[in-house]
Structure formats: C-alpha cells, structure tokens
Amino acid sequence: MRIAVVAGLSLACVTAQAELSCEQLGAVAQTTVELRNQGNTLNALLAEARRDGQGKYTEQEMALIGKLIRHSYDSSVSPAEVLEACKRDTKPAPPR
C-alpha cells in the first residue's frame, strides 16, 4: 500500500509541478505531521488548506494537497518519501 501511495503522489507531483515545488510538497507533509502530533484533526487541516489555497492553486493542485495531507496524516507516506518521490519523478527523462 505504501508504495502505491508514494507512486500515486509522485505522478501527481509531475502534473502539478508548474506551481508547487517538491520542497513545498515536502513542507506540506511535514507540517501535516507536526500539526497532527499537536492534536489537530484531519478535517481541521483539510479545511485550513482549502482556505489558505483558495485562489492560489488550481483545483488539480488542491486535490494533490488534500491527498498529501490525508496520506501524511495517517502516516501512509512520510515527508521524506514525498520529497524523494517528487524529486525523482521531476527530473528530465534520459534520452532514448
């Protein structure tokens, strides 16, 4: 399951690359874990992300952020895994 989650997030990273950097996505994951550990609920984090992202990000980017928050909150994926997968998948493909 963990591999599938990371693969799904990394594919989404490629499509959202225009606005969201790998560092930003890693920071979302890290902040989610920190806020969860402080006792914040998943619903509160998702609502805050929607408020903060309104007008800043596309629907596709907000969907990615929501998915990232959910998976980081339940520890399906770590912030380090998010950053690593995103960086790996956004490198230019080698020539054939």
Biopython code that builds the backbone (N, CA, C, O; Angstrom):
import numpy as np
from Bio.PDB.StructureBuilder import StructureBuilder

atoms = [
    (1, "MET", "N", (0.831, -1.199, 0.000)),
    (1, "MET", "CA", (0.000, 0.000, 0.000)),
    (1, "MET", "C", (0.873, 1.259, 0.000)),
    (1, "MET", "O", (0.594, 2.204, -0.738)),
    (2, "ARG", "N", (1.919, 1.277, 0.815)),
    (2, "ARG", "CA", (2.771, 2.452, 0.930)),
    (2, "ARG", "C", (3.405, 2.801, -0.410)),
    (2, "ARG", "O", (3.476, 3.975, -0.774)),
    (3, "ILE", "N", (3.866, 1.797, -1.145)),
    (3, "ILE", "CA", (4.482, 2.032, -2.452)),
    (3, "ILE", "C", (3.464, 2.625, -3.419)),
    (3, "ILE", "O", (3.789, 3.539, -4.177)),
    (4, "ALA", "N", (2.250, 2.118, -3.399)),
    (4, "ALA", "CA", (1.212, 2.640, -4.286)),
    (4, "ALA", "C", (0.893, 4.093, -3.966)),
    (4, "ALA", "O", (0.670, 4.894, -4.874)),
    (5, "VAL", "N", (0.868, 4.435, -2.695)),
    (5, "VAL", "CA", (0.586, 5.824, -2.295)),
    (5, "VAL", "C", (1.695, 6.740, -2.778)),
    (5, "VAL", "O", (1.422, 7.795, -3.349)),
    (6, "VAL", "N", (2.940, 6.350, -2.556)),
    (6, "VAL", "CA", (4.069, 7.181, -2.989)),
    (6, "VAL", "C", (4.063, 7.314, -4.508)),
    (6, "VAL", "O", (4.292, 8.402, -5.036)),
    (7, "ALA", "N", (3.805, 6.216, -5.211)),
    (7, "ALA", "CA", (3.766, 6.269, -6.681)),
    (7, "ALA", "C", (2.662, 7.200, -7.152)),
    (7, "ALA", "O", (2.872, 7.990, -8.072)),
    (8, "GLY", "N", (1.502, 7.122, -6.543)),
    (8, "GLY", "CA", (0.390, 7.991, -6.922)),
    (8, "GLY", "C", (0.684, 9.443, -6.659)),
    (8, "GLY", "O", (0.359, 10.303, -7.478)),
    (9, "LEU", "N", (1.297, 9.730, -5.528)),
    (9, "LEU", "CA", (1.647, 11.113, -5.219)),
    (9, "LEU", "C", (2.726, 11.627, -6.148)),
    (9, "LEU", "O", (2.692, 12.786, -6.563)),
    (10, "SER", "N", (3.688, 10.773, -6.478)),
    (10, "SER", "CA", (4.773, 11.260, -7.333)),
    (10, "SER", "C", (4.279, 11.536, -8.749)),
    (10, "SER", "O", (4.755, 12.470, -9.394)),
    (11, "LEU", "N", (3.343, 10.747, -9.238)),
    (11, "LEU", "CA", (2.761, 11.042, -10.550)),
    (11, "LEU", "C", (2.009, 12.361, -10.511)),
    (11, "LEU", "O", (2.053, 13.140, -11.463)),
    (12, "ALA", "N", (1.326, 12.603, -9.419)),
    (12, "ALA", "CA", (0.605, 13.856, -9.286)),
    (12, "ALA", "C", (1.568, 15.028, -9.166)),
    (12, "ALA", "O", (1.260, 16.131, -9.617)),
    (13, "CYS", "N", (2.728, 14.803, -8.565)),
    (13, "CYS", "CA", (3.729, 15.868, -8.449)),
    (13, "CYS", "C", (4.155, 16.363, -9.815)),
    (13, "CYS", "O", (4.327, 17.564, -10.024)),
    (14, "VAL", "N", (4.321, 15.454, -10.728)),
    (14, "VAL", "CA", (4.758, 15.827, -12.075)),
    (14, "VAL", "C", (3.734, 16.753, -12.719)),
    (14, "VAL", "O", (4.103, 17.740, -13.356)),
    (15, "THR", "N", (2.456, 16.443, -12.559)),
    (15, "THR", "CA", (1.421, 17.247, -13.200)),
    (15, "THR", "C", (1.222, 18.596, -12.511)),
    (15, "THR", "O", (0.757, 19.548, -13.138)),
    (16, "ALA", "N", (1.567, 18.685, -11.235)),
    (16, "ALA", "CA", (1.366, 19.938, -10.509)),
    (16, "ALA", "C", (2.649, 20.755, -10.401)),
    (16, "ALA", "O", (2.693, 21.734, -9.656)),
    (17, "GLN", "N", (3.669, 20.377, -11.115)),
    (17, "GLN", "CA", (4.989, 20.978, -10.973)),
    (17, "GLN", "C", (5.015, 22.475, -11.272)),
    (17, "GLN", "O", (5.858, 23.189, -10.729)),
    (18, "ALA", "N", (4.123, 22.964, -12.114)),
    (18, "ALA", "CA", (4.179, 24.364, -12.508)),
    (18, "ALA", "C", (4.092, 25.308, -11.308)),
    (18, "ALA", "O", (4.802, 26.312, -11.261)),
    (19, "GLU", "N", (3.245, 25.002, -10.357)),
    (19, "GLU", "CA", (3.045, 25.892, -9.222)),
    (19, "GLU", "C", (3.677, 25.377, -7.932)),
    (19, "GLU", "O", (4.217, 26.165, -7.155)),
    (20, "LEU", "N", (3.621, 24.080, -7.694)),
    (20, "LEU", "CA", (4.082, 23.509, -6.440)),
    (20, "LEU", "C", (5.444, 22.848, -6.622)),
    (20, "LEU", "O", (5.600, 21.948, -7.447)),
    (21, "SER", "N", (6.412, 23.293, -5.858)),
    (21, "SER", "CA", (7.734, 22.677, -5.927)),
    (21, "SER", "C", (7.761, 21.438, -5.035)),
    (21, "SER", "O", (6.897, 21.254, -4.177)),
    (22, "CYS", "N", (8.754, 20.606, -5.251)),
    (22, "CYS", "CA", (8.929, 19.428, -4.401)),
    (22, "CYS", "C", (9.131, 19.859, -2.948)),
    (22, "CYS", "O", (8.630, 19.204, -2.034)),
    (23, "GLU", "N", (9.852, 20.939, -2.733)),
    (23, "GLU", "CA", (10.086, 21.426, -1.379)),
    (23, "GLU", "C", (8.779, 21.860, -0.721)),
    (23, "GLU", "O", (8.576, 21.627, 0.471)),
    (24, "GLN", "N", (7.896, 22.487, -1.487)),
    (24, "GLN", "CA", (6.599, 22.882, -0.935)),
    (24, "GLN", "C", (5.776, 21.654, -0.566)),
    (24, "GLN", "O", (5.142, 21.630, 0.489)),
    (25, "LEU", "N", (5.780, 20.642, -1.417)),
    (25, "LEU", "CA", (5.025, 19.430, -1.126)),
    (25, "LEU", "C", (5.590, 18.719, 0.102)),
    (25, "LEU", "O", (4.835, 18.212, 0.932)),
    (26, "GLY", "N", (6.914, 18.683, 0.214)),
    (26, "GLY", "CA", (7.537, 18.099, 1.400)),
    (26, "GLY", "C", (7.177, 18.880, 2.657)),
    (26, "GLY", "O", (6.957, 18.295, 3.718)),
    (27, "ALA", "N", (7.118, 20.193, 2.533)),
    (27, "ALA", "CA", (6.753, 21.038, 3.674)),
    (27, "ALA", "C", (5.302, 20.813, 4.087)),
    (27, "ALA", "O", (4.994, 20.822, 5.279)),
    (28, "VAL", "N", (4.409, 20.611, 3.120)),
    (28, "VAL", "CA", (3.011, 20.303, 3.441)),
    (28, "VAL", "C", (2.942, 19.013, 4.246)),
    (28, "VAL", "O", (2.234, 18.936, 5.250)),
    (29, "ALA", "N", (3.680, 18.001, 3.798)),
    (29, "ALA", "CA", (3.687, 16.722, 4.502)),
    (29, "ALA", "C", (4.257, 16.879, 5.915)),
    (29, "ALA", "O", (3.693, 16.351, 6.873)),
    (30, "GLN", "N", (5.366, 17.597, 6.045)),
    (30, "GLN", "CA", (5.994, 17.792, 7.355)),
    (30, "GLN", "C", (5.087, 18.573, 8.298)),
    (30, "GLN", "O", (4.931, 18.207, 9.463)),
    (31, "THR", "N", (4.496, 19.639, 7.797)),
    (31, "THR", "CA", (3.597, 20.450, 8.622)),
    (31, "THR", "C", (2.385, 19.640, 9.058)),
    (31, "THR", "O", (1.924, 19.768, 10.192)),
    (32, "THR", "N", (1.870, 18.807, 8.161)),
    (32, "THR", "CA", (0.731, 17.954, 8.497)),
    (32, "THR", "C", (1.068, 17.049, 9.676)),
    (32, "THR", "O", (0.286, 16.937, 10.621)),
    (33, "VAL", "N", (2.220, 16.408, 9.621)),
    (33, "VAL", "CA", (2.638, 15.512, 10.703)),
    (33, "VAL", "C", (2.781, 16.292, 12.014)),
    (33, "VAL", "O", (2.325, 15.836, 13.063)),
    (34, "GLU", "N", (3.409, 17.454, 11.953)),
    (34, "GLU", "CA", (3.594, 18.266, 13.160)),
    (34, "GLU", "C", (2.257, 18.691, 13.757)),
    (34, "GLU", "O", (2.055, 18.597, 14.967)),
    (35, "LEU", "N", (1.341, 19.161, 12.902)),
    (35, "LEU", "CA", (0.033, 19.601, 13.401)),
    (35, "LEU", "C", (-0.786, 18.432, 13.923)),
    (35, "LEU", "O", (-1.509, 18.572, 14.909)),
    (36, "ARG", "N", (-0.677, 17.272, 13.265)),
    (36, "ARG", "CA", (-1.354, 16.064, 13.770)),
    (36, "ARG", "C", (-0.836, 15.732, 15.164)),
    (36, "ARG", "O", (-1.617, 15.432, 16.067)),
    (37, "ASN", "N", (0.475, 15.786, 15.334)),
    (37, "ASN", "CA", (1.082, 15.459, 16.626)),
    (37, "ASN", "C", (0.707, 16.453, 17.720)),
    (37, "ASN", "O", (0.786, 16.135, 18.907)),
    (38, "GLN", "N", (0.301, 17.652, 17.320)),
    (38, "GLN", "CA", (-0.147, 18.658, 18.279)),
    (38, "GLN", "C", (-1.630, 18.496, 18.608)),
    (38, "GLN", "O", (-2.165, 19.231, 19.438)),
    (39, "GLY", "N", (-2.296, 17.533, 17.960)),
    (39, "GLY", "CA", (-3.691, 17.247, 18.286)),
    (39, "GLY", "C", (-4.716, 17.782, 17.300)),
    (39, "GLY", "O", (-5.916, 17.656, 17.541)),
    (40, "ASN", "N", (-4.281, 18.371, 16.208)),
    (40, "ASN", "CA", (-5.226, 18.869, 15.205)),
    (40, "ASN", "C", (-5.876, 17.702, 14.470)),
    (40, "ASN", "O", (-5.234, 16.681, 14.224)),
    (41, "THR", "N", (-7.135, 17.854, 14.126)),
    (41, "THR", "CA", (-7.845, 16.804, 13.410)),
    (41, "THR", "C", (-7.571, 16.903, 11.915)),
    (41, "THR", "O", (-7.175, 17.950, 11.403)),
    (42, "LEU", "N", (-7.793, 15.786, 11.231)),
    (42, "LEU", "CA", (-7.637, 15.767, 9.778)),
    (42, "LEU", "C", (-8.583, 16.767, 9.129)),
    (42, "LEU", "O", (-8.184, 17.510, 8.232)),
    (43, "ASN", "N", (-9.833, 16.791, 9.577)),
    (43, "ASN", "CA", (-10.805, 17.730, 8.986)),
    (43, "ASN", "C", (-10.376, 19.184, 9.153)),
    (43, "ASN", "O", (-10.577, 20.001, 8.254)),
    (44, "ALA", "N", (-9.787, 19.505, 10.299)),
    (44, "ALA", "CA", (-9.320, 20.881, 10.522)),
    (44, "ALA", "C", (-8.177, 21.223, 9.575)),
    (44, "ALA", "O", (-8.123, 22.329, 9.036)),
    (45, "LEU", "N", (-7.267, 20.280, 9.373)),
    (45, "LEU", "CA", (-6.144, 20.535, 8.471)),
    (45, "LEU", "C", (-6.614, 20.684, 7.030)),
    (45, "LEU", "O", (-6.131, 21.555, 6.306)),
    (46, "LEU", "N", (-7.543, 19.850, 6.614)),
    (46, "LEU", "CA", (-8.062, 19.946, 5.244)),
    (46, "LEU", "C", (-8.807, 21.263, 5.030)),
    (46, "LEU", "O", (-8.670, 21.895, 3.982)),
    (47, "ALA", "N", (-9.598, 21.673, 6.027)),
    (47, "ALA", "CA", (-10.331, 22.938, 5.921)),
    (47, "ALA", "C", (-9.372, 24.125, 5.849)),
    (47, "ALA", "O", (-9.584, 25.058, 5.075)),
    (48, "GLU", "N", (-8.319, 24.083, 6.660)),
    (48, "GLU", "CA", (-7.335, 25.166, 6.635)),
    (48, "GLU", "C", (-6.618, 25.228, 5.289)),
    (48, "GLU", "O", (-6.373, 26.312, 4.760)),
    (49, "ALA", "N", (-6.287, 24.071, 4.743)),
    (49, "ALA", "CA", (-5.627, 24.033, 3.439)),
    (49, "ALA", "C", (-6.527, 24.605, 2.349)),
    (49, "ALA", "O", (-6.063, 25.334, 1.472)),
    (50, "ARG", "N", (-7.807, 24.274, 2.404)),
    (50, "ARG", "CA", (-8.751, 24.822, 1.408)),
    (50, "ARG", "C", (-8.828, 26.344, 1.515)),
    (50, "ARG", "O", (-8.815, 27.046, 0.505)),
    (51, "ARG", "N", (-8.909, 26.841, 2.739)),
    (51, "ARG", "CA", (-8.965, 28.302, 2.944)),
    (51, "ARG", "C", (-7.678, 28.969, 2.451)),
    (51, "ARG", "O", (-7.719, 29.956, 1.716)),
    (52, "ASP", "N", (-6.548, 28.421, 2.863)),
    (52, "ASP", "CA", (-5.264, 29.034, 2.508)),
    (52, "ASP", "C", (-4.971, 28.946, 1.016)),
    (52, "ASP", "O", (-4.325, 29.834, 0.460)),
    (53, "GLY", "N", (-5.437, 27.886, 0.363)),
    (53, "GLY", "CA", (-5.124, 27.680, -1.047)),
    (53, "GLY", "C", (-6.117, 28.295, -2.006)),
    (53, "GLY", "O", (-5.881, 28.333, -3.213)),
    (54, "GLN", "N", (-7.229, 28.779, -1.473)),
    (54, "GLN", "CA", (-8.273, 29.340, -2.328)),
    (54, "GLN", "C", (-7.724, 30.522, -3.127)),
    (54, "GLN", "O", (-7.229, 31.499, -2.564)),
    (55, "GLY", "N", (-7.824, 30.409, -4.445)),
    (55, "GLY", "CA", (-7.344, 31.464, -5.321)),
    (55, "GLY", "C", (-5.858, 31.389, -5.637)),
    (55, "GLY", "O", (-5.387, 32.044, -6.567)),
    (56, "LYS", "N", (-5.111, 30.591, -4.865)),
    (56, "LYS", "CA", (-3.665, 30.454, -5.092)),
    (56, "LYS", "C", (-3.345, 29.296, -6.024)),
    (56, "LYS", "O", (-2.435, 29.381, -6.848)),
    (57, "TYR", "N", (-4.107, 28.209, -5.883)),
    (57, "TYR", "CA", (-3.792, 26.975, -6.598)),
    (57, "TYR", "C", (-4.979, 26.508, -7.427)),
    (57, "TYR", "O", (-6.128, 26.844, -7.140)),
    (58, "THR", "N", (-4.684, 25.737, -8.445)),
    (58, "THR", "CA", (-5.739, 25.172, -9.290)),
    (58, "THR", "C", (-6.463, 24.070, -8.532)),
    (58, "THR", "O", (-6.019, 23.638, -7.469)),
    (59, "GLU", "N", (-7.581, 23.621, -9.090)),
    (59, "GLU", "CA", (-8.321, 22.509, -8.485)),
    (59, "GLU", "C", (-7.448, 21.263, -8.413)),
    (59, "GLU", "O", (-7.477, 20.534, -7.422)),
    (60, "GLN", "N", (-6.676, 21.023, -9.461)),
    (60, "GLN", "CA", (-5.793, 19.851, -9.509)),
    (60, "GLN", "C", (-4.738, 19.930, -8.403)),
    (60, "GLN", "O", (-4.457, 18.933, -7.737)),
    (61, "GLU", "N", (-4.169, 21.088, -8.214)),
    (61, "GLU", "CA", (-3.166, 21.264, -7.163)),
    (61, "GLU", "C", (-3.788, 21.106, -5.784)),
    (61, "GLU", "O", (-3.186, 20.506, -4.894)),
    (62, "MET", "N", (-4.995, 21.644, -5.602)),
    (62, "MET", "CA", (-5.670, 21.498, -4.313)),
    (62, "MET", "C", (-6.028, 20.040, -4.041)),
    (62, "MET", "O", (-5.988, 19.594, -2.894)),
    (63, "ALA", "N", (-6.376, 19.299, -5.085)),
    (63, "ALA", "CA", (-6.655, 17.870, -4.912)),
    (63, "ALA", "C", (-5.391, 17.141, -4.461)),
    (63, "ALA", "O", (-5.448, 16.271, -3.593)),
    (64, "LEU", "N", (-4.256, 17.497, -5.051)),
    (64, "LEU", "CA", (-2.987, 16.896, -4.663)),
    (64, "LEU", "C", (-2.654, 17.245, -3.213)),
    (64, "LEU", "O", (-2.247, 16.373, -2.446)),
    (65, "ILE", "N", (-2.821, 18.486, -2.839)),
    (65, "ILE", "CA", (-2.548, 18.909, -1.464)),
    (65, "ILE", "C", (-3.442, 18.145, -0.490)),
    (65, "ILE", "O", (-2.974, 17.682, 0.550)),
    (66, "GLY", "N", (-4.716, 18.012, -0.821)),
    (66, "GLY", "CA", (-5.637, 17.266, 0.036)),
    (66, "GLY", "C", (-5.221, 15.811, 0.187)),
    (66, "GLY", "O", (-5.240, 15.258, 1.287)),
    (67, "LYS", "N", (-4.846, 15.199, -0.932)),
    (67, "LYS", "CA", (-4.395, 13.801, -0.898)),
    (67, "LYS", "C", (-3.122, 13.685, -0.062)),
    (67, "LYS", "O", (-2.977, 12.752, 0.728)),
    (68, "LEU", "N", (-2.221, 14.612, -0.234)),
    (68, "LEU", "CA", (-0.964, 14.607, 0.507)),
    (68, "LEU", "C", (-1.220, 14.757, 2.009)),
    (68, "LEU", "O", (-0.600, 14.069, 2.820)),
    (69, "ILE", "N", (-2.119, 15.643, 2.368)),
    (69, "ILE", "CA", (-2.465, 15.825, 3.786)),
    (69, "ILE", "C", (-3.048, 14.542, 4.355)),
    (69, "ILE", "O", (-2.654, 14.111, 5.438)),
    (70, "ARG", "N", (-3.983, 13.926, 3.638)),
    (70, "ARG", "CA", (-4.599, 12.683, 4.127)),
    (70, "ARG", "C", (-3.552, 11.589, 4.351)),
    (70, "ARG", "O", (-3.539, 10.944, 5.399)),
    (71, "HIS", "N", (-2.684, 11.386, 3.374)),
    (71, "HIS", "CA", (-1.696, 10.318, 3.472)),
    (71, "HIS", "C", (-0.603, 10.631, 4.492)),
    (71, "HIS", "O", (-0.076, 9.720, 5.130)),
    (72, "SER", "N", (-0.265, 11.882, 4.650)),
    (72, "SER", "CA", (0.718, 12.251, 5.668)),
    (72, "SER", "C", (0.110, 12.134, 7.058)),
    (72, "SER", "O", (0.774, 11.713, 8.006)),
    (73, "TYR", "N", (-1.140, 12.505, 7.168)),
    (73, "TYR", "CA", (-1.828, 12.464, 8.463)),
    (73, "TYR", "C", (-1.909, 11.041, 8.994)),
    (73, "TYR", "O", (-1.689, 10.806, 10.182)),
    (74, "ASP", "N", (-2.223, 10.092, 8.121)),
    (74, "ASP", "CA", (-2.351, 8.699, 8.586)),
    (74, "ASP", "C", (-1.052, 7.912, 8.458)),
    (74, "ASP", "O", (-1.040, 6.692, 8.620)),
    (75, "SER", "N", (0.038, 8.614, 8.169)),
    (75, "SER", "CA", (1.380, 8.015, 8.071)),
    (75, "SER", "C", (1.515, 6.990, 6.955)),
    (75, "SER", "O", (2.370, 6.108, 7.024)),
    (76, "SER", "N", (0.680, 7.096, 5.926)),
    (76, "SER", "CA", (0.842, 6.231, 4.753)),
    (76, "SER", "C", (2.126, 6.564, 4.024)),
    (76, "SER", "O", (2.717, 5.717, 3.355)),
    (77, "VAL", "N", (2.549, 7.810, 4.164)),
    (77, "VAL", "CA", (3.757, 8.288, 3.496)),
    (77, "VAL", "C", (4.421, 9.318, 4.413)),
    (77, "VAL", "O", (3.748, 10.117, 5.064)),
    (78, "SER", "N", (5.736, 9.282, 4.449)),
    (78, "SER", "CA", (6.475, 10.234, 5.284)),
    (78, "SER", "C", (6.841, 11.466, 4.465)),
    (78, "SER", "O", (6.862, 11.413, 3.235)),
    (79, "PRO", "N", (7.128, 12.573, 5.140)),
    (79, "PRO", "CA", (7.576, 13.757, 4.407)),
    (79, "PRO", "C", (8.818, 13.486, 3.558)),
    (79, "PRO", "O", (8.936, 14.003, 2.447)),
    (80, "ALA", "N", (9.730, 12.690, 4.070)),
    (80, "ALA", "CA", (10.938, 12.367, 3.303)),
    (80, "ALA", "C", (10.597, 11.580, 2.041)),
    (80, "ALA", "O", (11.191, 11.808, 0.988)),
    (81, "GLU", "N", (9.647, 10.660, 2.143)),
    (81, "GLU", "CA", (9.231, 9.886, 0.971)),
    (81, "GLU", "C", (8.572, 10.773, -0.075)),
    (81, "GLU", "O", (8.781, 10.583, -1.274)),
    (82, "VAL", "N", (7.782, 11.734, 0.370)),
    (82, "VAL", "CA", (7.133, 12.667, -0.558)),
    (82, "VAL", "C", (8.197, 13.444, -1.327)),
    (82, "VAL", "O", (8.153, 13.531, -2.554)),
    (83, "LEU", "N", (9.133, 13.996, -0.604)),
    (83, "LEU", "CA", (10.189, 14.801, -1.224)),
    (83, "LEU", "C", (11.024, 13.954, -2.184)),
    (83, "LEU", "O", (11.306, 14.380, -3.305)),
    (84, "GLU", "N", (11.416, 12.772, -1.753)),
    (84, "GLU", "CA", (12.230, 11.895, -2.597)),
    (84, "GLU", "C", (11.482, 11.481, -3.863)),
    (84, "GLU", "O", (12.048, 11.529, -4.955)),
    (85, "ALA", "N", (10.238, 11.081, -3.731)),
    (85, "ALA", "CA", (9.459, 10.640, -4.887)),
    (85, "ALA", "C", (9.235, 11.788, -5.863)),
    (85, "ALA", "O", (9.321, 11.603, -7.077)),
    (86, "CYS", "N", (8.951, 12.963, -5.337)),
    (86, "CYS", "CA", (8.711, 14.121, -6.190)),
    (86, "CYS", "C", (9.979, 14.488, -6.954)),
    (86, "CYS", "O", (9.935, 14.714, -8.163)),
    (87, "LYS", "N", (11.093, 14.546, -6.259)),
    (87, "LYS", "CA", (12.354, 14.905, -6.920)),
    (87, "LYS", "C", (12.749, 13.865, -7.960)),
    (87, "LYS", "O", (13.246, 14.214, -9.031)),
    (88, "ARG", "N", (12.534, 12.610, -7.658)),
    (88, "ARG", "CA", (12.873, 11.537, -8.594)),
    (88, "ARG", "C", (12.022, 11.647, -9.864)),
    (88, "ARG", "O", (12.526, 11.443, -10.968)),
    (89, "ASP", "N", (10.752, 11.964, -9.710)),
    (89, "ASP", "CA", (9.841, 11.975, -10.843)),
    (89, "ASP", "C", (9.829, 13.271, -11.628)),
    (89, "ASP", "O", (9.205, 13.336, -12.687)),
    (90, "THR", "N", (10.500, 14.306, -11.141)),
    (90, "THR", "CA", (10.505, 15.576, -11.877)),
    (90, "THR", "C", (11.828, 15.812, -12.577)),
    (90, "THR", "O", (12.015, 16.852, -13.210)),
    (91, "LYS", "N", (12.745, 14.870, -12.475)),
    (91, "LYS", "CA", (13.998, 15.001, -13.209)),
    (91, "LYS", "C", (13.731, 14.758, -14.686)),
    (91, "LYS", "O", (12.856, 13.961, -15.025)),
    (92, "PRO", "N", (14.455, 15.417, -15.561)),
    (92, "PRO", "CA", (14.256, 15.172, -17.001)),
    (92, "PRO", "C", (14.550, 13.708, -17.335)),
    (92, "PRO", "O", (15.465, 13.098, -16.780)),
    (93, "ALA", "N", (13.773, 13.178, -18.229)),
    (93, "ALA", "CA", (13.978, 11.793, -18.656)),
    (93, "ALA", "C", (15.255, 11.697, -19.474)),
    (93, "ALA", "O", (15.555, 12.595, -20.261)),
    (94, "PRO", "N", (16.014, 10.613, -19.297)),
    (94, "PRO", "CA", (17.234, 10.460, -20.109)),
    (94, "PRO", "C", (16.876, 10.258, -21.566)),
    (94, "PRO", "O", (15.812, 9.715, -21.864)),
    (95, "PRO", "N", (17.736, 10.680, -22.488)),
    (95, "PRO", "CA", (17.452, 10.486, -23.918)),
    (95, "PRO", "C", (17.414, 9.007, -24.259)),
    (95, "PRO", "O", (18.100, 8.195, -23.638)),
    (96, "ARG", "N", (16.618, 8.674, -25.236)),
    (96, "ARG", "CA", (16.496, 7.266, -25.653)),
    (96, "ARG", "C", (17.444, 6.937, -26.754)),
    (96, "ARG", "O", (17.474, 5.799, -27.223)),
]
sb = StructureBuilder()
sb.init_structure("model")
sb.init_model(0)
sb.init_chain("A")
sb.init_seg("    ")
for serial, (resi, resn, name, xyz) in enumerate(atoms, 1):
    if name == "N":
        sb.init_residue(resn, " ", resi, " ")
    sb.init_atom(name, np.array(xyz, "f"), 0.0, 1.0, " ", f" {name:<3s}", serial, name[0])
structure = sb.get_structure()
